[in-house]
Amino acid sequence: MLKWLLVIVVVAGIYYFFIKKKPLKTSTKSTMEEHSSEMVACVTCGTYCSVGDAFIKERRYYCSKECMEAS
Ligand SMILES: [Zn+2]
């Protein structure tokens, strides 16, 4: 009986450890994705693109190298 109780406690402990750890991991991942997928408008043509793909010159965002050079 005591042996079974110990097994349940250990299993519950492992289960709780993984449940507790999982949301923390996903929340950090989602905030990273949110940041990289933030949309910004191109100063030259107005096309929206993600911050990760945008060209940045003098703190302004451009959709492409052509737009960056055209400004
Ligand atoms: Zn553009």
N, CA, C, O and the ligand as a Tripos MOL2 file, in Angstrom:
@<TRIPOS>MOLECULE
protein
  285   283    72     0     0
PROTEIN
NO_CHARGES

@<TRIPOS>ATOM
      1 N           0.8400   -1.2190    0.0000 N.3       1 MET1
      2 CA          0.0000    0.0000    0.0000 C.3       1 MET1
      3 C           0.8680    1.2600    0.0000 C.2       1 MET1
      4 O           0.6330    2.1900   -0.7720 O.2       1 MET1
      5 N           1.8490    1.2750    0.8560 N.am      2 LEU2
      6 CA          2.7620    2.4160    0.9730 C.3       2 LEU2
      7 C           3.6080    2.5610   -0.2960 C.2       2 LEU2
      8 O           3.9630    3.6610   -0.7190 O.2       2 LEU2
      9 N           3.9130    1.3950   -0.8830 N.am      3 LYS3
     10 CA          4.6920    1.3670   -2.1190 C.3       3 LYS3
     11 C           3.9230    2.0200   -3.2650 C.2       3 LYS3
     12 O           4.4920    2.7660   -4.0620 O.2       3 LYS3
     13 N           2.6340    1.7320   -3.3360 N.am      4 TRP4
     14 CA          1.7650    2.3090   -4.3770 C.3       4 TRP4
     15 C           1.6350    3.8270   -4.2170 C.2       4 TRP4
     16 O           1.6120    4.5810   -5.1900 O.2       4 TRP4
     17 N           1.5510    4.2390   -2.9560 N.am      5 LEU5
     18 CA          1.4250    5.6630   -2.6510 C.3       5 LEU5
     19 C           2.6790    6.4120   -3.1240 C.2       5 LEU5
     20 O           2.6030    7.5220   -3.6510 O.2       5 LEU5
     21 N           3.8190    5.7720   -2.9180 N.am      6 LEU6
     22 CA          5.1040    6.3450   -3.3200 C.3       6 LEU6
     23 C           5.1740    6.4810   -4.8390 C.2       6 LEU6
     24 O           5.6630    7.4790   -5.3690 O.2       6 LEU6
     25 N           4.6690    5.4460   -5.5270 N.am      7 VAL7
     26 CA          4.6530    5.4480   -6.9980 C.3       7 VAL7
     27 C           3.7690    6.5800   -7.5160 C.2       7 VAL7
     28 O           4.1350    7.2970   -8.4480 O.2       7 VAL7
     29 N           2.6060    6.7260   -6.8990 N.am      8 ILE8
     30 CA          1.6620    7.7900   -7.3020 C.3       8 ILE8
     31 C           2.2800    9.1790   -7.0850 C.2       8 ILE8
     32 O           2.1440   10.0700   -7.9240 O.2       8 ILE8
     33 N           2.9490    9.3410   -5.9640 N.am      9 VAL9
     34 CA          3.5910   10.6260   -5.6380 C.3       9 VAL9
     35 C           4.6900   10.9440   -6.6500 C.2       9 VAL9
     36 O           4.8130   12.0820   -7.1040 O.2       9 VAL9
     37 N           5.4820    9.9390   -6.9980 N.am     10 VAL10
     38 CA          6.5730   10.1220   -7.9650 C.3      10 VAL10
     39 C           6.0130   10.4630   -9.3530 C.2      10 VAL10
     40 O           6.4880   11.3840  -10.0170 O.2      10 VAL10
     41 N           5.0020    9.7080   -9.7730 N.am     11 VAL11
     42 CA          4.3570    9.9500  -11.0800 C.3      11 VAL11
     43 C           3.7240   11.3400  -11.1240 C.2      11 VAL11
     44 O           3.8690   12.0690  -12.1060 O.2      11 VAL11
     45 N           3.0270   11.6930  -10.0560 N.am     12 ALA12
     46 CA          2.4000   13.0120   -9.9600 C.3      12 ALA12
     47 C           3.4480   14.1280   -9.9820 C.2      12 ALA12
     48 O           3.2380   15.1890  -10.5690 O.2      12 ALA12
     49 N           4.5620   13.8630   -9.3370 N.am     13 GLY13
     50 CA          5.6700   14.8260   -9.2990 C.3      13 GLY13
     51 C           6.2600   15.0590  -10.6800 C.2      13 GLY13
     52 O           6.5210   16.1980  -11.0680 O.2      13 GLY13
     53 N           6.4680   13.9820  -11.4170 N.am     14 ILE14
     54 CA          7.0070   14.0690  -12.7880 C.3      14 ILE14
     55 C           5.9920   14.7680  -13.6950 C.2      14 ILE14
     56 O           6.3490   15.6350  -14.4930 O.2      14 ILE14
     57 N           4.7220   14.3790  -13.5590 N.am     15 TYR15
     58 CA          3.6320   14.9520  -14.3500 C.3      15 TYR15
     59 C           3.5210   16.4590  -14.1090 C.2      15 TYR15
     60 O           3.3830   17.2430  -15.0480 O.2      15 TYR15
     61 N           3.5830   16.8430  -12.8440 N.am     16 TYR16
     62 CA          3.4880   18.2490  -12.4520 C.3      16 TYR16
     63 C           4.6970   19.0380  -12.9750 C.2      16 TYR16
     64 O           4.5700   20.1940  -13.3770 O.2      16 TYR16
     65 N           5.8430   18.4070  -12.9610 N.am     17 PHE17
     66 CA          7.0820   19.0330  -13.4240 C.3      17 PHE17
     67 C           6.9960   19.3790  -14.9100 C.2      17 PHE17
     68 O           7.4040   20.4610  -15.3340 O.2      17 PHE17
     69 N           6.4570   18.4390  -15.6940 N.am     18 PHE18
     70 CA          6.3370   18.6620  -17.1390 C.3      18 PHE18
     71 C           5.2280   19.6450  -17.4790 C.2      18 PHE18
     72 O           5.3590   20.4490  -18.4020 O.2      18 PHE18
     73 N           4.1300   19.5750  -16.7240 N.am     19 ILE19
     74 CA          3.0010   20.4920  -16.9560 C.3      19 ILE19
     75 C           3.4240   21.9190  -16.6190 C.2      19 ILE19
     76 O           3.0640   22.8640  -17.3210 O.2      19 ILE19
     77 N           4.1710   22.0630  -15.5670 N.am     20 LYS20
     78 CA          4.6240   23.3730  -15.1150 C.3      20 LYS20
     79 C           5.6620   23.9660  -16.0710 C.2      20 LYS20
     80 O           5.7180   25.1770  -16.2850 O.2      20 LYS20
     81 N           6.4640   23.0970  -16.6260 N.am     21 LYS21
     82 CA          7.5540   23.5480  -17.4960 C.3      21 LYS21
     83 C           7.0690   23.9220  -18.8980 C.2      21 LYS21
     84 O           7.6010   24.8330  -19.5320 O.2      21 LYS21
     85 N           6.0420   23.1940  -19.3710 N.am     22 LYS22
     86 CA          5.5600   23.3640  -20.7460 C.3      22 LYS22
     87 C           5.0050   24.7600  -21.0720 C.2      22 LYS22
     88 O           5.4060   25.3480  -22.0770 O.2      22 LYS22
     89 N           4.0840   25.3120  -20.2410 N.am     23 PRO23
     90 CA          3.5430   26.6440  -20.5780 C.3      23 PRO23
     91 C           4.6010   27.7360  -20.6070 C.2      23 PRO23
     92 O           4.5040   28.6800  -21.3910 O.2      23 PRO23
     93 N           5.5990   27.6100  -19.7650 N.am     24 LEU24
     94 CA          6.6850   28.5840  -19.7000 C.3      24 LEU24
     95 C           7.4680   28.6020  -21.0140 C.2      24 LEU24
     96 O           7.8500   29.6560  -21.5220 O.2      24 LEU24
     97 N           7.6930   27.3920  -21.5460 N.am     25 LYS25
     98 CA          8.4390   27.2520  -22.7970 C.3      25 LYS25
     99 C           7.6520   27.8320  -23.9790 C.2      25 LYS25
    100 O           8.2140   28.5270  -24.8260 O.2      25 LYS25
    101 N           6.3370   27.5370  -24.0260 N.am     26 THR26
    102 CA          5.5020   27.9950  -25.1330 C.3      26 THR26
    103 C           5.2900   29.5050  -25.0790 C.2      26 THR26
    104 O           5.2020   30.1580  -26.1190 O.2      26 THR26
    105 N           5.2090   30.0620  -23.8670 N.am     27 SER27
    106 CA          4.9810   31.4990  -23.7330 C.3      27 SER27
    107 C           6.1890   32.2920  -24.2320 C.2      27 SER27
    108 O           6.0320   33.3410  -24.8570 O.2      27 SER27
    109 N           7.3910   31.7900  -23.9550 N.am     28 THR28
    110 CA          8.5980   32.4790  -24.4240 C.3      28 THR28
    111 C           8.7190   32.3670  -25.9440 C.2      28 THR28
    112 O           9.2090   33.2740  -26.6170 O.2      28 THR28
    113 N           8.2580   31.2250  -26.4620 N.am     29 LYS29
    114 CA          8.3060   31.0050  -27.9010 C.3      29 LYS29
    115 C           7.3210   31.9180  -28.6210 C.2      29 LYS29
    116 O           7.6440   32.4930  -29.6610 O.2      29 LYS29
    117 N           6.1110   32.0510  -28.0600 N.am     30 SER30
    118 CA          5.0840   32.8810  -28.6870 C.3      30 SER30
    119 C           5.4650   34.3580  -28.6660 C.2      30 SER30
    120 O           5.1650   35.0870  -29.6110 O.2      30 SER30
    121 N           6.1190   34.8030  -27.6040 N.am     31 THR31
    122 CA          6.5380   36.2060  -27.5420 C.3      31 THR31
    123 C           7.6380   36.4790  -28.5720 C.2      31 THR31
    124 O           7.7100   37.5660  -29.1470 O.2      31 THR31
    125 N           8.4780   35.4930  -28.7900 N.am     32 MET32
    126 CA          9.5280   35.6280  -29.7930 C.3      32 MET32
    127 C           8.9330   35.6850  -31.1980 C.2      32 MET32
    128 O           9.3660   36.4730  -32.0390 O.2      32 MET32
    129 N           7.9290   34.8340  -31.4350 N.am     33 GLU33
    130 CA          7.2560   34.8070  -32.7280 C.3      33 GLU33
    131 C           6.4900   36.1060  -32.9740 C.2      33 GLU33
    132 O           6.4710   36.6320  -34.0870 O.2      33 GLU33
    133 N           5.8610   36.6100  -31.9160 N.am     34 GLU34
    134 CA          5.1250   37.8660  -32.0190 C.3      34 GLU34
    135 C           6.0470   39.0100  -32.4160 C.2      34 GLU34
    136 O           5.7000   39.8560  -33.2410 O.2      34 GLU34
    137 N           7.2060   39.0150  -31.8230 N.am     35 HIS35
    138 CA          8.1610   40.0840  -32.0860 C.3      35 HIS35
    139 C           8.6890   40.0230  -33.5190 C.2      35 HIS35
    140 O           8.7820   41.0540  -34.1850 O.2      35 HIS35
    141 N           9.0310   38.8420  -33.9960 N.am     36 SER36
    142 CA          9.6050   38.6870  -35.3350 C.3      36 SER36
    143 C           8.5640   38.8690  -36.4300 C.2      36 SER36
    144 O           8.9070   39.2540  -37.5480 O.2      36 SER36
    145 N           7.2740   38.5920  -36.1190 N.am     37 SER37
    146 CA          6.2130   38.7070  -37.1240 C.3      37 SER37
    147 C           5.4750   40.0440  -37.0450 C.2      37 SER37
    148 O           4.4070   40.1950  -37.6390 O.2      37 SER37
    149 N           6.0240   40.9950  -36.3290 N.am     38 GLU38
    150 CA          5.3990   42.3140  -36.2120 C.3      38 GLU38
    151 C           5.4230   43.0040  -37.5820 C.2      38 GLU38
    152 O           6.4610   43.0620  -38.2410 O.2      38 GLU38
    153 N           4.2600   43.5270  -37.9980 N.am     39 MET39
    154 CA          4.1570   44.1100  -39.3350 C.3      39 MET39
    155 C           4.5250   45.5940  -39.3310 C.2      39 MET39
    156 O           4.1110   46.3550  -38.4560 O.2      39 MET39
    157 N           5.3070   45.9790  -40.3270 N.am     40 VAL40
    158 CA          5.6840   47.3850  -40.4850 C.3      40 VAL40
    159 C           5.4650   47.7980  -41.9390 C.2      40 VAL40
    160 O           5.6210   46.9860  -42.8500 O.2      40 VAL40
    161 N           5.1070   49.0540  -42.1490 N.am     41 ALA41
    162 CA          4.8530   49.5580  -43.4950 C.3      41 ALA41
    163 C           6.1350   50.0970  -44.1160 C.2      41 ALA41
    164 O           6.9400   50.7600  -43.4620 O.2      41 ALA41
    165 N           6.2960   49.7920  -45.3940 N.am     42 CYS42
    166 CA          7.4490   50.3040  -46.1420 C.3      42 CYS42
    167 C           7.2640   51.8130  -46.3270 C.2      42 CYS42
    168 O           6.1740   52.2580  -46.6860 O.2      42 CYS42
    169 N           8.2980   52.5900  -46.0920 N.am     43 VAL43
    170 CA          8.2330   54.0510  -46.1830 C.3      43 VAL43
    171 C           8.0270   54.5000  -47.6360 C.2      43 VAL43
    172 O           7.3610   55.5060  -47.8800 O.2      43 VAL43
    173 N           8.5820   53.7730  -48.5850 N.am     44 THR44
    174 CA          8.5240   54.1520  -49.9990 C.3      44 THR44
    175 C           7.1990   53.7650  -50.6670 C.2      44 THR44
    176 O           6.5330   54.6200  -51.2500 O.2      44 THR44
    177 N           6.8080   52.4810  -50.5860 N.am     45 CYS45
    178 CA          5.6220   52.0190  -51.3160 C.3      45 CYS45
    179 C           4.4410   51.6400  -50.4090 C.2      45 CYS45
    180 O           3.3450   51.3940  -50.9120 O.2      45 CYS45
    181 N           4.6370   51.5890  -49.1130 N.am     46 GLY46
    182 CA          3.5510   51.3100  -48.1840 C.3      46 GLY46
    183 C           3.2190   49.8450  -47.9950 C.2      46 GLY46
    184 O           2.2530   49.5190  -47.3030 O.2      46 GLY46
    185 N           3.9850   48.9630  -48.5840 N.am     47 THR47
    186 CA          3.7540   47.5280  -48.4500 C.3      47 THR47
    187 C           4.1220   47.0700  -47.0400 C.2      47 THR47
    188 O           5.1560   47.4480  -46.4890 O.2      47 THR47
    189 N           3.2420   46.2450  -46.4780 N.am     48 TYR48
    190 CA          3.5030   45.7220  -45.1370 C.3      48 TYR48
    191 C           4.3510   44.4630  -45.2000 C.2      48 TYR48
    192 O           4.0910   43.5620  -45.9970 O.2      48 TYR48
    193 N           5.3520   44.4130  -44.3620 N.am     49 CYS49
    194 CA          6.1840   43.2130  -44.2580 C.3      49 CYS49
    195 C           6.6150   43.0370  -42.8050 C.2      49 CYS49
    196 O           6.5780   43.9850  -42.0220 O.2      49 CYS49
    197 N           7.0190   41.8350  -42.4550 N.am     50 SER50
    198 CA          7.4130   41.5650  -41.0800 C.3      50 SER50
    199 C           8.7630   42.2140  -40.7680 C.2      50 SER50
    200 O           9.6000   42.4170  -41.6480 O.2      50 SER50
    201 N           8.9380   42.5250  -39.5140 N.am     51 VAL51
    202 CA         10.1660   43.1870  -39.0560 C.3      51 VAL51
    203 C          11.3990   42.3470  -39.4020 C.2      51 VAL51
    204 O          12.4580   42.8700  -39.7490 O.2      51 VAL51
    205 N          11.2220   41.0340  -39.2960 N.am     52 GLY52
    206 CA         12.3190   40.1160  -39.5980 C.3      52 GLY52
    207 C          12.7890   40.1750  -41.0400 C.2      52 GLY52
    208 O          13.9660   39.9480  -41.3230 O.2      52 GLY52
    209 N          11.8590   40.4840  -41.9710 N.am     53 ASP53
    210 CA         12.2010   40.5440  -43.4000 C.3      53 ASP53
    211 C          12.4860   41.9600  -43.8920 C.2      53 ASP53
    212 O          13.0080   42.1420  -44.9920 O.2      53 ASP53
    213 N          12.1490   42.9570  -43.0870 N.am     54 ALA54
    214 CA         12.2690   44.3460  -43.5150 C.3      54 ALA54
    215 C          13.7210   44.8190  -43.5550 C.2      54 ALA54
    216 O          14.5810   44.3390  -42.8170 O.2      54 ALA54
    217 N          13.9530   45.7720  -44.4420 N.am     55 PHE55
    218 CA         15.2580   46.4240  -44.5230 C.3      55 PHE55
    219 C          15.1670   47.7010  -43.6950 C.2      55 PHE55
    220 O          14.2230   48.4770  -43.8440 O.2      55 PHE55
    221 N          16.1300   47.9140  -42.8400 N.am     56 ILE56
    222 CA         16.0910   49.0710  -41.9460 C.3      56 ILE56
    223 C          17.2430   50.0190  -42.2770 C.2      56 ILE56
    224 O          18.4130   49.6390  -42.3030 O.2      56 ILE56
    225 N          16.8560   51.2700  -42.5280 N.am     57 LYS57
    226 CA         17.8480   52.3030  -42.8260 C.3      57 LYS57
    227 C          17.4230   53.5830  -42.1290 C.2      57 LYS57
    228 O          16.3050   54.0560  -42.3290 O.2      57 LYS57
    229 N          18.2840   54.1360  -41.3280 N.am     58 GLU58
    230 CA         18.0070   55.3490  -40.5540 C.3      58 GLU58
    231 C          16.6910   55.2430  -39.7770 C.2      58 GLU58
    232 O          15.8800   56.1690  -39.7740 O.2      58 GLU58
    233 N          16.4950   54.0910  -39.1180 N.am     59 ARG59
    234 CA         15.3200   53.7690  -38.2870 C.3      59 ARG59
    235 C          14.0140   53.7410  -39.0870 C.2      59 ARG59
    236 O          12.9420   53.8540  -38.4930 O.2      59 ARG59
    237 N          14.0710   53.5970  -40.3890 N.am     60 ARG60
    238 CA         12.8810   53.4720  -41.2220 C.3      60 ARG60
    239 C          12.8780   52.0900  -41.8560 C.2      60 ARG60
    240 O          13.9260   51.5170  -42.1540 O.2      60 ARG60
    241 N          11.6720   51.5700  -42.0540 N.am     61 TYR61
    242 CA         11.5340   50.2240  -42.6030 C.3      61 TYR61
    243 C          11.2220   50.2610  -44.0960 C.2      61 TYR61
    244 O          10.4400   51.0870  -44.5680 O.2      61 TYR61
    245 N          11.8520   49.3450  -44.8210 N.am     62 TYR62
    246 CA         11.6130   49.2230  -46.2540 C.3      62 TYR62
    247 C          11.3420   47.7520  -46.5920 C.2      62 TYR62
    248 O          11.9170   46.8510  -45.9810 O.2      62 TYR62
    249 N          10.4550   47.5180  -47.5770 N.am     63 CYS63
    250 CA         10.0860   46.1480  -47.9290 C.3      63 CYS63
    251 C          11.1920   45.4730  -48.7300 C.2      63 CYS63
    252 O          11.3620   44.2560  -48.6530 O.2      63 CYS63
    253 N          11.9390   46.2520  -49.4950 N.am     64 SER64
    254 CA         12.9830   45.6800  -50.3390 C.3      64 SER64
    255 C          14.1850   46.6200  -50.4340 C.2      64 SER64
    256 O          14.1310   47.7770  -50.0150 O.2      64 SER64
    257 N          15.2440   46.0990  -50.9840 N.am     65 LYS65
    258 CA         16.4700   46.8860  -51.1630 C.3      65 LYS65
    259 C          16.2340   48.0290  -52.1610 C.2      65 LYS65
    260 O          16.8000   49.1140  -52.0330 O.2      65 LYS65
    261 N          15.3760   47.7520  -53.1640 N.am     66 GLU66
    262 CA         15.0450   48.7480  -54.2000 C.3      66 GLU66
    263 C          14.3790   49.9770  -53.5690 C.2      66 GLU66
    264 O          14.7190   51.1200  -53.8760 O.2      66 GLU66
    265 N          13.4020   49.6990  -52.6600 N.am     67 CYS67
    266 CA         12.6920   50.7800  -51.9770 C.3      67 CYS67
    267 C          13.6490   51.5660  -51.0840 C.2      67 CYS67
    268 O          13.5380   52.7870  -50.9630 O.2      67 CYS67
    269 N          14.5670   50.8720  -50.4740 N.am     68 MET68
    270 CA         15.5380   51.5020  -49.5870 C.3      68 MET68
    271 C          16.4400   52.4590  -50.3700 C.2      68 MET68
    272 O          16.7630   53.5530  -49.9090 O.2      68 MET68
    273 N          16.8320   52.0220  -51.5480 N.am     69 GLU69
    274 CA         17.7140   52.8490  -52.3860 C.3      69 GLU69
    275 C          16.9360   53.9680  -53.0830 C.2      69 GLU69
    276 O          17.4970   55.0230  -53.3780 O.2      69 GLU69
    277 N          15.6420   53.7390  -53.3480 N.am     70 ALA70
    278 CA         14.8120   54.7410  -54.0400 C.3      70 ALA70
    279 C          14.4870   55.9350  -53.1630 C.2      70 ALA70
    280 O          14.2350   57.0290  -53.6680 O.2      70 ALA70
    281 N          14.4920   55.7380  -51.8710 N.am     71 SER71
    282 CA         14.1190   56.8300  -50.9610 C.3      71 SER71
    283 C          15.2150   57.9100  -50.8770 C.2      71 SER71
    284 O          15.0580   58.8950  -50.1560 O.2      71 SER71
    285 ZN          8.5580   49.1440  -50.5320 Zn       72 ZN72
@<TRIPOS>BOND
     1     1     2 1
     2     2     3 1
     3     3     4 2
     4     3     5 am
     5     5     6 1
     6     6     7 1
     7     7     8 2
     8     7     9 am
     9     9    10 1
    10    10    11 1
    11    11    12 2
    12    11    13 am
    13    13    14 1
    14    14    15 1
    15    15    16 2
    16    15    17 am
    17    17    18 1
    18    18    19 1
    19    19    20 2
    20    19    21 am
    21    21    22 1
    22    22    23 1
    23    23    24 2
    24    23    25 am
    25    25    26 1
    26    26    27 1
    27    27    28 2
    28    27    29 am
    29    29    30 1
    30    30    31 1
    31    31    32 2
    32    31    33 am
    33    33    34 1
    34    34    35 1
    35    35    36 2
    36    35    37 am
    37    37    38 1
    38    38    39 1
    39    39    40 2
    40    39    41 am
    41    41    42 1
    42    42    43 1
    43    43    44 2
    44    43    45 am
    45    45    46 1
    46    46    47 1
    47    47    48 2
    48    47    49 am
    49    49    50 1
    50    50    51 1
    51    51    52 2
    52    51    53 am
    53    53    54 1
    54    54    55 1
    55    55    56 2
    56    55    57 am
    57    57    58 1
    58    58    59 1
    59    59    60 2
    60    59    61 am
    61    61    62 1
    62    62    63 1
    63    63    64 2
    64    63    65 am
    65    65    66 1
    66    66    67 1
    67    67    68 2
    68    67    69 am
    69    69    70 1
    70    70    71 1
    71    71    72 2
    72    71    73 am
    73    73    74 1
    74    74    75 1
    75    75    76 2
    76    75    77 am
    77    77    78 1
    78    78    79 1
    79    79    80 2
    80    79    81 am
    81    81    82 1
    82    82    83 1
    83    83    84 2
    84    83    85 am
    85    85    86 1
    86    86    87 1
    87    87    88 2
    88    87    89 am
    89    89    90 1
    90    90    91 1
    91    91    92 2
    92    91    93 am
    93    93    94 1
    94    94    95 1
    95    95    96 2
    96    95    97 am
    97    97    98 1
    98    98    99 1
    99    99   100 2
   100    99   101 am
   101   101   102 1
   102   102   103 1
   103   103   104 2
   104   103   105 am
   105   105   106 1
   106   106   107 1
   107   107   108 2
   108   107   109 am
   109   109   110 1
   110   110   111 1
   111   111   112 2
   112   111   113 am
   113   113   114 1
   114   114   115 1
   115   115   116 2
   116   115   117 am
   117   117   118 1
   118   118   119 1
   119   119   120 2
   120   119   121 am
   121   121   122 1
   122   122   123 1
   123   123   124 2
   124   123   125 am
   125   125   126 1
   126   126   127 1
   127   127   128 2
   128   127   129 am
   129   129   130 1
   130   130   131 1
   131   131   132 2
   132   131   133 am
   133   133   134 1
   134   134   135 1
   135   135   136 2
   136   135   137 am
   137   137   138 1
   138   138   139 1
   139   139   140 2
   140   139   141 am
   141   141   142 1
   142   142   143 1
   143   143   144 2
   144   143   145 am
   145   145   146 1
   146   146   147 1
   147   147   148 2
   148   147   149 am
   149   149   150 1
   150   150   151 1
   151   151   152 2
   152   151   153 am
   153   153   154 1
   154   154   155 1
   155   155   156 2
   156   155   157 am
   157   157   158 1
   158   158   159 1
   159   159   160 2
   160   159   161 am
   161   161   162 1
   162   162   163 1
   163   163   164 2
   164   163   165 am
   165   165   166 1
   166   166   167 1
   167   167   168 2
   168   167   169 am
   169   169   170 1
   170   170   171 1
   171   171   172 2
   172   171   173 am
   173   173   174 1
   174   174   175 1
   175   175   176 2
   176   175   177 am
   177   177   178 1
   178   178   179 1
   179   179   180 2
   180   179   181 am
   181   181   182 1
   182   182   183 1
   183   183   184 2
   184   183   185 am
   185   185   186 1
   186   186   187 1
   187   187   188 2
   188   187   189 am
   189   189   190 1
   190   190   191 1
   191   191   192 2
   192   191   193 am
   193   193   194 1
   194   194   195 1
   195   195   196 2
   196   195   197 am
   197   197   198 1
   198   198   199 1
   199   199   200 2
   200   199   201 am
   201   201   202 1
   202   202   203 1
   203   203   204 2
   204   203   205 am
   205   205   206 1
   206   206   207 1
   207   207   208 2
   208   207   209 am
   209   209   210 1
   210   210   211 1
   211   211   212 2
   212   211   213 am
   213   213   214 1
   214   214   215 1
   215   215   216 2
   216   215   217 am
   217   217   218 1
   218   218   219 1
   219   219   220 2
   220   219   221 am
   221   221   222 1
   222   222   223 1
   223   223   224 2
   224   223   225 am
   225   225   226 1
   226   226   227 1
   227   227   228 2
   228   227   229 am
   229   229   230 1
   230   230   231 1
   231   231   232 2
   232   231   233 am
   233   233   234 1
   234   234   235 1
   235   235   236 2
   236   235   237 am
   237   237   238 1
   238   238   239 1
   239   239   240 2
   240   239   241 am
   241   241   242 1
   242   242   243 1
   243   243   244 2
   244   243   245 am
   245   245   246 1
   246   246   247 1
   247   247   248 2
   248   247   249 am
   249   249   250 1
   250   250   251 1
   251   251   252 2
   252   251   253 am
   253   253   254 1
   254   254   255 1
   255   255   256 2
   256   255   257 am
   257   257   258 1
   258   258   259 1
   259   259   260 2
   260   259   261 am
   261   261   262 1
   262   262   263 1
   263   263   264 2
   264   263   265 am
   265   265   266 1
   266   266   267 1
   267   267   268 2
   268   267   269 am
   269   269   270 1
   270   270   271 1
   271   271   272 2
   272   271   273 am
   273   273   274 1
   274   274   275 1
   275   275   276 2
   276   275   277 am
   277   277   278 1
   278   278   279 1
   279   279   280 2
   280   279   281 am
   281   281   282 1
   282   282   283 1
   283   283   284 2
@<TRIPOS>SUBSTRUCTURE
     1 MET1         2 RESIDUE 1 A MET
     2 LEU2         6 RESIDUE 1 A LEU
     3 LYS3        10 RESIDUE 1 A LYS
     4 TRP4        14 RESIDUE 1 A TRP
     5 LEU5        18 RESIDUE 1 A LEU
     6 LEU6        22 RESIDUE 1 A LEU
     7 VAL7        26 RESIDUE 1 A VAL
     8 ILE8        30 RESIDUE 1 A ILE
     9 VAL9        34 RESIDUE 1 A VAL
    10 VAL10       38 RESIDUE 1 A VAL
    11 VAL11       42 RESIDUE 1 A VAL
    12 ALA12       46 RESIDUE 1 A ALA
    13 GLY13       50 RESIDUE 1 A GLY
    14 ILE14       54 RESIDUE 1 A ILE
    15 TYR15       58 RESIDUE 1 A TYR
    16 TYR16       62 RESIDUE 1 A TYR
    17 PHE17       66 RESIDUE 1 A PHE
    18 PHE18       70 RESIDUE 1 A PHE
    19 ILE19       74 RESIDUE 1 A ILE
    20 LYS20       78 RESIDUE 1 A LYS
    21 LYS21       82 RESIDUE 1 A LYS
    22 LYS22       86 RESIDUE 1 A LYS
    23 PRO23       90 RESIDUE 1 A PRO
    24 LEU24       94 RESIDUE 1 A LEU
    25 LYS25       98 RESIDUE 1 A LYS
    26 THR26      102 RESIDUE 1 A THR
    27 SER27      106 RESIDUE 1 A SER
    28 THR28      110 RESIDUE 1 A THR
    29 LYS29      114 RESIDUE 1 A LYS
    30 SER30      118 RESIDUE 1 A SER
    31 THR31      122 RESIDUE 1 A THR
    32 MET32      126 RESIDUE 1 A MET
    33 GLU33      130 RESIDUE 1 A GLU
    34 GLU34      134 RESIDUE 1 A GLU
    35 HIS35      138 RESIDUE 1 A HIS
    36 SER36      142 RESIDUE 1 A SER
    37 SER37      146 RESIDUE 1 A SER
    38 GLU38      150 RESIDUE 1 A GLU
    39 MET39      154 RESIDUE 1 A MET
    40 VAL40      158 RESIDUE 1 A VAL
    41 ALA41      162 RESIDUE 1 A ALA
    42 CYS42      166 RESIDUE 1 A CYS
    43 VAL43      170 RESIDUE 1 A VAL
    44 THR44      174 RESIDUE 1 A THR
    45 CYS45      178 RESIDUE 1 A CYS
    46 GLY46      182 RESIDUE 1 A GLY
    47 THR47      186 RESIDUE 1 A THR
    48 TYR48      190 RESIDUE 1 A TYR
    49 CYS49      194 RESIDUE 1 A CYS
    50 SER50      198 RESIDUE 1 A SER
    51 VAL51      202 RESIDUE 1 A VAL
    52 GLY52      206 RESIDUE 1 A GLY
    53 ASP53      210 RESIDUE 1 A ASP
    54 ALA54      214 RESIDUE 1 A ALA
    55 PHE55      218 RESIDUE 1 A PHE
    56 ILE56      222 RESIDUE 1 A ILE
    57 LYS57      226 RESIDUE 1 A LYS
    58 GLU58      230 RESIDUE 1 A GLU
    59 ARG59      234 RESIDUE 1 A ARG
    60 ARG60      238 RESIDUE 1 A ARG
    61 TYR61      242 RESIDUE 1 A TYR
    62 TYR62      246 RESIDUE 1 A TYR
    63 CYS63      250 RESIDUE 1 A CYS
    64 SER64      254 RESIDUE 1 A SER
    65 LYS65      258 RESIDUE 1 A LYS
    66 GLU66      262 RESIDUE 1 A GLU
    67 CYS67      266 RESIDUE 1 A CYS
    68 MET68      270 RESIDUE 1 A MET
    69 GLU69      274 RESIDUE 1 A GLU
    70 ALA70      278 RESIDUE 1 A ALA
    71 SER71      282 RESIDUE 1 A SER
    72 ZN72       285 GROUP 0 **** ****
